Amino acid sequence: MIDELDLAFEDRADKGRHRRGARRKKSSGGGGRGKTAAALLVTVLLLGVLGGGVWYGFDRVQGYFATPDYDGGGTGEVVVQVRAGDTATDIGNTLVEAGVVKSTKAFVNEARDNSRSQNIQPGFYTLRLEMSAATALGLLLDLENKVSNRVTIPEGRTAKQIYQLLAESTDIPAEEFATAAEDPLALGVPEWWMTRTDGEEVTVSAEGFLFPDTYDFDPDVTAPEILRVMVNRFLTVTGEMEYADRVQAERGGISPYEALIVASLAQAEAGIAEDLAKVSRVAYNRVYSETFPCSCLQFDVTVNYYWELTGQETKASKDMTREELYDESNPYSTHAHSGLPPTPINNPGKAALEGSINPPDEDWVYFVAIDKEGRSAFAETLDQHNQNIEIARQNGIL
């Protein structure tokens, strides 16, 4: 087309040169007017064709530069993952591959225009297929669409109880958690934590290091990964507290592991938060002060811990026999054995940890729960303790 148009203009130019400087003659017929009209018609036709090509090309270019996007909220359901460190382009690519949005550019444009897009959290999200980029962005910003296994671990739960709670929230068998916990060092527990200065052999265990908290775990997480997160949380909390350094500086040189055992004992025995540090003081006085006969704790909770650990039925203290309490084959019997038990007996929270660092400066060696709120009374002598027991009886506790 362009070549024909050029030739038409050349023909008209040549004719103009032949007439230049010549006299104009009157035409005796209509041939001249016919040729002129024909040339104009050709020109109009050519310009029309060229114009159509221009519009056709503009339409193609406009389509090329437009941002492909779906309309509406989409259909069906699909789960996509946003990884830590993903950019808007990375997320857009993921959404395109999953069939959620039509183009990465559409999503990037929406993210660029919405400052909240910087708040998209890593994790798994439930979205729909073939939805607009704006709708997809909105769902990613709504944590209701975030797929996670949320589990809350209360303070004072044993490792065995924690494995069951995790199994119920993740559909990972409790046995897998127990297997993963067999090597606490592989879960991130530093080897120096497994140290005692009281002359007792260390029993390596994950007990005490699975920090109680609320956790959100991705759907494809494994048992070892979950326990590593919990151990890391323990290390973070105790690190911020400077737990290990403070224990060794303030508790007469005992090891952080021994203090952790004391914290777990207080977590199990104290009925209210205000008594956590007080129970720790009784434990320290009984084991380390050399003022209590046999230097034994005589805590019934340690007997129950061993029964749970070995798959036996636990009992209330009032239902335990003397033979059970003083069973020397039970390594966790703090009636039959002096000193602290082999390991922590649960996983204490931050308040119990703090109480094990900084217990009140008292000479208490006895305590007993005295009311239905769980409050305990503490005593230095057996006479005082017996008086507190009478109060407990009057209140219907014993």
Disulfide bonds with the S-S distance in Angstrom:
Cys294-Cys296 1.72
